[in-house]
């Protein structure tokens, strides 16, 4: 695990803070739109399918909404770490086909938070990185699901009602 994500100097740190702030504000607006347009937080159940690259929301056993998803990364509360989805070899190809673009953008910008695969992080980092990733990927929003020992963050690339 690298602690180098903390090695930003003054200008790089200020640029990173700007990117995170912009991503946060944009994600807040996207999440509001998802709630207003689809009531995304009010479904009884959600199920993701890595092979299909989808997240399905349902009520009463009936699918109501389907999202095309891209895994962003995960936070382990057990180890206190963030792991990028592009570095998690347990993920199937359909849910990690686009996330490398975030790493590549981070490389061009010099943002180590986007290029170091695993580092000390928590749920706040997860939301901040998800906001940046959603901007880079052009996602409609982000959904966070609990895992056995933390959270998985996924970009909602498109969301459609099921007839």
N, C-alpha and C positions, 0 to 999 in steps of 0.2 A: 504494500500500500504506500502511496506517495503522499507526503505532506506538502508537496511542491505547489499545490493549488493556492496555498497561502502566501506564495512568494511574489505577489504582484507589487510593483513599485508604484509610486504616486500617480503617474499618468495612466498606467495600465489599470490600476485599482479604480481610479475615477471613471474610466471608460467602462469597466466591468459593472460598476454600480449603476451607471446610466443604462446599460443594456438590461440589467436585472429589473430596474425600476420601470423601464418602458415595457418589458415583457410582463411584469406584474399588472400594470394598468391595462394593457391590451387583453391579458387573460381574464382579468376581472370583468371587462366588458363582454368578452366572449362567453364567459360562464353565465352572466346575466341573460344574454341572448338565448343561450341553450335552455335556461330555466323558463324564460318567457315564451319561447317558441315551442318547446317540447316537454316542459315540466320534468326535466331530467332527474331531479332528485326525489321524485314522488312515486317511482315504480317499486313494486313489491320485491322484484328480483332482477338480478343481472347475471349474465353468463357470457364469458368470453371463449372464443374458439380460435386457438392459435393457427390451426391449419387453414381455417377460412379467413382469418384476419378480421374477425368481427366481434362486436360486443352487442348482445341482445338484451333489451330491457323488456320485462313482461309483467303483467298483472293477471292474477287468477289462472296462471299457466298458459296465458295467451301472449305471444310476442306482440309488442306494440311499437317498438322502435329498434332499428338496427344501425349500428355505427361501423364504418370502416375504421380500423384502429392501427396505430403504430405504437409499439411499446417504447417508452422514453427511458425508464430506468426504475430502480427500486431502492428503498431504504430498508435496512435491517436494523430493527431496534435492539436485537440481540448483540450485534457487533458495533452498532453506532456508525454504520457506513452507508454510503451511496455507491451504487453500481450502475453504470450506463448499460442500457439494453444491448448496445452494439458489442459489449464485452461479455455478455452473459450467454454462454454457449448452450444453455438449456432452452433458449428461445428458438422457436421455429421461424424459418425464413419469411413467411407471410407477415409476421408482426415486427420484423426488423429490416425491411427492405429499403426504408427511407432514412432511418435514424443516423446513418453514417454522414449524411449531409450536415448534421449539427456538429459532429466532430470536425468535419472538414472546414466548416465556417469558423469554428473555434481556433483551428490551426492558422487560418489566414488572419484572424484578429489577434492572435496571441493570448487567448483566454484558456488557461490551463484547466479551469473548472469543466470545460467542455471536451477536453482531450485526454485527461488522466482517467483511466477506466474505473478505478476504485479508490475512494478516499473517505476520510471521516466526514460524516454528514448525517443530517436528521430530516424530519418532515418539512421543516422550513426550507432547507436546501432543495428537497424534492419539489416543492411548489415553485421555488425560484427557477430552478433548472427547467421545469416543465413549462413555465411561462416563456423562457427564452426559446426552448425547443419548439413550442407551438408557433412562435413568430417565424422562426427559420423554416419550419415545415409548412406554414400556411394552414395550420389546423384550425378547426372550428372551436376547439376547446380541449379540455383535459378531464379525464376521469381517473380517480384514485380508488383502488380497491385494496382491502386488507389481504395480507398473506398470513401465513402461519406465524411469522415473526417480524412483520413490518408492513410495508405498503408497496404496491406496484402502481406506477403512473403511466397512463397511456394517452396518446394524442387521439382525439376524435377527428378524423380527417374529413368525414362526411357523415351526416345523420339523416336517416329517412324513416318516415312512419311506415309501419307494416299495415297493409290494407285489411 
